[in-house]
Amino acid sequence: MHRSTFTSRVRRAKQDSGKTLDQLAEETGLRSKTTLHERIHSRTLSGLLDWFKRFARALGVSPSWLAFGDEDDAS
């Protein structure tokens, strides 16, 4: 099974949204597309997301529920 990376999912979502990096930076409160690019490609963020997913699994809940409380994803 192919496992996509955070960066590839961001790239796909960005393409699907039709938004530019400048637009996304502005909408997320960042100063520039450079800052957004750095955050997307941050190994720290990527590592944190991987850990968070493993932590949710260890707790027996979905990452979505743990992060956002989405009841549909409680387990």
N, C-alpha and C positions, 0 to 999 in steps of 0.2 A: 504494500500500500504506500502510495506517495504521501509524504507528510510535508505540507507547505510550511514555509517559515513565516514569521511575523512580518518581515519586510516584503515578502512576495504577496501576502494577504493585503497589506497596506497598498501596495502597487496596484493590485487588482481592484480594490475598493475605490482607490483614487480614480482609476480609469473609468470604472463604472459610474462614478459620481459626475464625471466630466469637469471636475474642479481643478484649478491650478494649485501648485504649492503655495503661491501667494494668497490665494483665497482661503485655503485650509489653515495657513498660518494665522491669518487675520481672524478667522472664525474660532480658532482655539486659543486666542489671546497671546500668540507669540509675536515677537517683533519682526521676524523675517522668515523667508522660506529656508534660509540657511540654518536657522535655529531648528525649524521643523525637521529638516533633513538630518541634522545631527541627532535629534531625539529618535527618529525612526530607525537610524542605523546604530544606535547606542548598544554596545554589547551589555551594558549594565541593565538597560531596559529589557532586552531580549532575555538575559539571564533571570531577571526578576519575574518575567512572565512565565518562563519555563518552571521556575520554582513554585510560583503561585498555583499553576495547574497541578503540579505534583502534590502540593499541600492540600488543595481541594480534594483531590482523589484520596489522599490519606484520611481525610475527614469523612469521606463517603458522600460528598456533595459535588455539584457541578461548579466549575470556576465561575460561571455566569451568576449562579445563585449566591456564591460567596462574595463576589464583587459587587453585585447590584441588587441582590434580593429577589431576583426573578423567580416567582413562585412556580412557573411552568418548568423550570430547570432545577427544582429542589434536589433531585437525586439523579 
